[in-house]
C-alpha cells in the first residue's frame, strides 16, 4: 500500500476526509498523541485499525467528535455530570465513557456495551472529523505495544505502507494520551490517567474522583497493580488498562526515590552496565518536571530505539497530578520493572 503524505491544509484535510468516508485509514495529529483514524461507525473500517496496528481485538477504541451535538449520534444517555465535564474540559484531553447506541459496532468498542468519546482541541483533528462527517475511531498511530507517536516521523516509521494517509502536523503539545473517566451520579472513576487530573475534575464537579484499582501504580494501592492485567479474562473499559504498552526495544528499569539518590543510582548502574559492554540510555526529568516529562517521554523512548541502546535507566517522577499519568506510562513501558532507592 502506498501511503499519502499530506499537509495541514484545507485541501489535504478534504483528501483525508474522503479517505475516511470511503473506509480508509488516516493518521492525524491531536494535542495528545497522533491518532490512527477510521470511520468509527463502519465495522470494516474500524477492523482495519486493529489489523494495521496489530492491536488486540478486545482493546477498545475511542471515538472522536468535533462538536458536542455529535455525541447524540453515539449515545442515548448523557448525564448532567457528563455535560458539566464536557463544558469544562472539551475540546481537550479528556475521554468520557458512555453507553453506546446501536450505531456503534462491536469492533469499535472491543465488544463492550460502552464507548469512550473525546473532542480533541487540535484544529487539524477537529477539521478532519467535521469534514468526514462521522465520529472517528482513533487509537495512537503506532504499532501496538510500542511508544505512542508524538511526531509525524514516529507515525511514518511505524505506519508507512500500512495505512492510506498521514497528515503531517507539528509535535503533539501534551505528549501522553487523554485522561479516560467513567462518570457516575456520585463519583468519577479514572480508567486511564492523563493531563486532566483528579483535582481538576473535583474542582469543576464537586464529585469524588477515584482511580480504578486495575491501573493502580502500587501493589498496595486499592488492589492489583497495573502489571497484573494481561490475563485473558480481564476486560478493559479503556485503552491502556490491559497488555504491556509504550514499550521500547531495550530493557527498561525505573529508579524511584529521592532525586539525589535516584541520580546516584542511575550513575552507578550506568557505569556498571557499560563496563559489561552494554549501551545505556538515561531518562531523567527531575521528580517534579511533569509537563516536560509528559511531553518528552515517548519521544525519548523512540530516540533510544533509534540509538539501539541495550538498557534504559529512567528516573521516576512524583505520583501526584500529571506525574501520576507520567508514571502510569513509564511503568507500562518498563513492564513494571522498578528499583526503589
N, C-alpha and C positions, 0 to 999 in steps of 0.2 A: 504493500500500500504506500502511495506517495502522500506525504503529509504536507499540506499547505502551510506556509509560514505567513501569518497575517499581522497587520499593524492595528493600532487602536484608532483607526479612522472610521468614520461613519460608513464608508463604502465597504471596508473589510468586515465591520461588525454585521452588516447586512449579509455578506457572503457567509459568515459563520452562522448566522441565524437560519439561513436557507439550509445549511448542512444539518442543523438541529431539527428543523421541520421535516427533513427527509429521513430522519432516523439515524443520522451520523453522530460522530463524537468530536467534540471541540474542547481543547484545553484553554482556560482563560484565567486572567488574574483576578484575585479578590484581595481584600485587605488582610486576610489571614494567611492563606497559602494559595497556590494555584490549584484550580479545580478542574476535574475532567468531566465535562458535561454532556448530557444527552436528555432527550425528552423524558421526563420522569413519569409521564402517564402512558408511555409506549413501552410495553413489556420487552419487546425485542430490542429496542434501542437501549433500555436500561441494562439488559443482559449483556450488551456489548461492552459496557463499562467493566463488568466483572471479568470478562474474557481478556480485555486489553491490559488490565492491571494484574491479572492472576489473583483476584480478590476472592476470599471465601464467600460462598453464596448466602451464608447466614449473617454476614456483616452488613447491617442496614445502612442505607444511604440517606443523605439529607436533601430535601427539595428546596430550591432557591427561588424566591419570588422577587418582583421588583416594586410592588405596591401592596399595601395591607389588604386591599379589596380582593386580591388574588388568593388570599388564604381561604376564602369561601369555596374555591374550586377543589380544595384538598380535604377539608374537614367540615362537618356539620355541627361541631361542638367547640365553640370558642368561649372560654370563661372570661369573667370580668378581670380576673387576675392576669390572664394572658394578654388581654387588651392593654392593661396597665403596664405590663412589661414591654409590650411592643412599642407603646408610645414613648417609653423611656429609653429603650436600647436599640430600636430599629430605625433606620438601617444601621447595622453594626454586627459585631462578632458574637451574636447570641443565637442559639438554636433552641427552639421550644418543641416539646413532644406533644402531638395531638392524636386523637382518634382519627384514623384515616377514613375517608369515604370510599365508595365502590370504584371511583375513577382511578384510584392509586393501585397499581398492580402489586401482587405479592413480591415480585422480584425486586422492586424498588425498596421494599421495607425488610427484606430478608425473611419474609413470611410472617412478620408481626402485624397486629391489627392497629399499630400506632406508626406515626411517621414524624420525623424531625423536620422542622421548617425554619428557614433563615432568610432574612433580607439583607444581602451584603451592601456595604456602603461604597465599595469601589464603583466608580462611574461606568467603567467598561463592562463590568459584570452586570450592573443594573440595565445598561443599554442592550446588552445581548439578550437578557431574559425578556425584556419588553419587546424587542424586535422579533424574538422567536415566538412569542405569544403563548408559551407553555411554561409551567414550572420546570426548572432544570435540575435533574438529579446530578450531584457533583461531589464525589469524594475527592481527595487530593490526587493530583495528576502525576502519580509516581507508580512504579512497580510496587505491588503490595508488600508491606513489611519494611520497605526502605525509607530513609528520611524524607519527610514531606518537602515538596519543592517550593522555594520562596523566590526563585528567579526563573525566568523563561528558559535559561540554559539548562537548568535542572530538569525541566519538563522534556526538552529536546533530547537530553541524554537518555531518559527512560522510555519516551513515548514516540520518538520519531520513527515512522514506518508502521506504527501500531494503530494510529488514530488518523482522522481526516484532516484536522487542522489544529494549529496552535496560534493563539493570539499573543503576540509579544508585547507585554507591558513592562513596567518597572518592577523593582523589588517590592515584595509584599510588606506593608507597613507594620503589621503586628508580628507575623512570623510564626505563630502557632495557631492551631485550629480553634474554632469557636467554642465558647462555653456551651455545653448542652445541658438543659434542665427539664425536669418534669415539674409542671406547675399544677399544684393541687389547691383545694379550697383553703387549707390552713397551713400549707408547707410547700416550700420549693426544694427539690432534691437535685443536686448536681450529679449528672451522669458522666460528664467529662469537664474538667476544669479548663478555664481559658482566661482571656483578657477581662471579661466581666466577672467580677469576684462575688463571693457570698456577701461581703459588706456592701458592695454596690447595689445588689438586689434587695437586701434588707432595708437599706436607706430609702429605696423607692416604694417598696410594697408594705413594709412593716411586718412581713411574714418571716417566720423562722426559715433559715436556709441550712440544709444538712447535706452531707456527702454520702452518696450510695456506698455501702460497705465494699462493693465489688471493685471500687477504684481507690480504696484506702492505700495510703503510701506506706504505712507501717503495719506490721502484723498485729499489733495490739490496738489498732485504731478501728474500732467498731467492726471487727470481723476479719475476713480474709484479706490478705494483701493483693496488690494488683497482679502479681506474678502467678496467682493461683487460678486464673480464669481461662486457661487454654483447654479445659476439659470439654468434651463434646456435648455434654448435657447443659452447659451454661448458655443461656440465650441473651445476647447483648441487646439492650434497648437503644444503644447509641454506638456510633463508631468509636473505636479506641478502647472498648471495655473488654475485648477478648483478643487473643493472639498477641504475639510479640510485634511491636510496631516500631517504626522510625529507626530501624537497626542499621548501623554502619557495617561494612565488611569486616572491620577489625574487632578483636575482643575489646570490650569497653568496661572500665571499672570506675564507679563513682566513689569519691572520697568525701566523707561527711564529718563535720565537726567545726571547731573554731577556726576562723580564717587562717591564722598563723600556723596552726597545727596542720591544716589541710595543705597549705603551701609546702611546708616542710616534708610532709609525707609524699606529696607528688614528686618533689625534687629527689627524694631518696629512691622511690620506686623507679623513676625515670632513669636515674644513674645505674641502678641495678639491672634494669631490663636492657639498657643499651650495652652494658658490659657483657650481656648474653648474646649480643649481635642483633637485637630487635630494634625496629624503627618505632619510635614512640611519639604520639601526638598528645598535646596538652590542651585542655579547655578549662579556663578559669576566669569567671566573670566577677568574682567577689561575691560575698554572700548576699548582698542587697541590691545588686545591679539587675533588677528584674526586667525592666524594659529592654535593656541591651541583651540580656540572656535570651529572652523570648524571641527577639528579632533575629539574633545571630545563631542560635543553637543548631538548627537544621542545616544552615549554610556551612557552618564549621564542620559538621559531621560529613557533609559531602566533600568538603575540601580534604578531609582526612582520607576519604576513599580515593580521591584523585592522587594523593601523595602516597597511597598504598602503604599506610602505616600498619604495623602489626598489633599495637596496643594503644588504646586511647585512655588517658587518665583525666577524668573530669571532676572538677571541684563542685560540690553541691551548693545550692543556694538555700536561703531560709524558706521553710514551707509555710509562708504566710502570703496572703493576697495573690498577686500574679506569680509569686515564687512557687506557690503550690502547683500551679499549672506547668511551670517550667520543670519542676521536679517530677511531675507525672510523666512528661515526655522523656526526661533524662533517664529515669528508672526503667521505662519501657525500652528505651534504646539500648540500655546495658543489660537487659534481661534480669533486672533487679540484683545486679552484681554490685554489692555495696560494702565498703570498708568504713567503719566508724573510728575516728581518732579523737 
